[in-house]
Amino acid sequence: MHVTSEQRLDDGVIERTFTLGEIPGILWTPGSATASAPAPLILLGLPPLGLRAMYPRLVGRARQATADGFAAATIELPGSGDRPRWAAVDQARADLRRAMQAGEPISDEIIDALTLPLVEKAVPEWQAALDALLSLPEIGGPVGYSGGIISIGIRLARVEPRIKAAGLFAGSLVPRSIVEEARQVTIPLHVLLQWDDEGNDRQAALDLFDAFGSKEKTLEANMGGHTGVPQFAGGTAARFFSRHLG
Amino acid sequence: MHVTSEQRLDDGVIERTFTLGEIPGILWTPGSATASAPAPLILLGLPPLGLRAMYPRLVGRARQATADGFAAATIELPGSGDRPRWAAVDQARADLRRAMQAGEPISDEIIDALTLPLVEKAVPEWQAALDALLSLPEIGGPVGYSGGIISIGIRLARVEPRIKAAGLFAGSLVPRSIVEEARQVTIPLHVLLQWDDEGNDRQAALDLFDAFGSKEKTLEANMGGHTGVPQFAGGTAARFFSRHLG
């Protein structure tokens, strides 16, 4: 892990950009975090739109997390942002767009091609990032995962014992094999659902919520489309993480 | 409205029992509420188990409300507690129990007989209670309705313009005509659903949530049965009322 820049934001949060091998990432720590009082960590999942494009929303989530005493970190997904393009995933995205524009049902083949290679490649990267981040003296456990892509969150929650709680964004473009993995997830979950999400099937999202094996799981459904998550939902998720990681 | 007792609870909350004609009720006000700084009011809905039996849970909800700066009040439902028995509703409850014990589907006739007369009689009583409570100098608007019976909450939200927000407990034993009324409800709603509620059909409860006409409505679904609402759900509902009535 190689720190490439460091700045202090106006609210005292320390923002560091880093690279982990070829993977760019960003780490935010509360000004108050020290080796003697290390902060728990929330991994900020993100859609495959690139760190640069997502920065304004990511820094907003990071400010909330650091205000609650957490460190927050994210890394660029394979094939996104400044990382080399990934022809197979680009092709799957083009197939998805074509099917959606034609009003066709999204086939299992498209969903698998879009998601499974990304999960297979991204999850070990997030785990490597965890190794590096947890070696910093000002960051301790436990660890939470927050946000999209939900299939990555499910796999991480299943295979990575350092992750103790996850706040996920309900989607329906989830491979059947990942829905099966969800049954093996047992950590506390907070799942956000946009009731009229134009990109997701509501019933499939409800079925996925039902599938999770966790004894403590909460579904919070709000009105509006994919990008219409109300501001107060950020507060509910923050309190979820404070309950489980604080 | 005739106050029959008054005491100050250990946290400074003033608890008054009262009668409104033949109807017993309880009012809790924050110690800080005065004529110059009147408190907004939350009406605490309750199941038909009687004020006395429900008191421990009601006073817990009232303490939360008063801690947030609200007054809280409730009245006995017709046919419950110390009020005269109501043969028709008792009969409908017996029919419901018999059907449930026999594992039969609950017919529309039973649901209507159980609920519609209660709604017709209780809603004007809650409105009369509102008239009396809002005439007290230490209580002001706006008003929220919180809790069961959801059919009473739906009717009140539809017909009573002084009610500006409602926190409801999702149920499925709701007459079809009341589901139609839900389409005309437009105030902000916070709806709690217990995912494995043994007394309610999940899909019917989701359909009812979908039916509400409100632009701002949130569904919070938690694991567990009818009485297993987790403690943190009280906090989410409290923040909902603070956003809309505070």
Interface residues (C-beta under 8 A of the other chain):
Chain A: W195 L206 F209 D210 S214 K215 E216 K217 T218 L219 E220 A221 N222 M223 P230 F232 G235 T236 R239 R243
Chain B: W195 L206 F209 D210 S214 K215 E216 K217 T218 L219 E220 A221 N222 M223 P230 F232 G235 T236 R239 R243
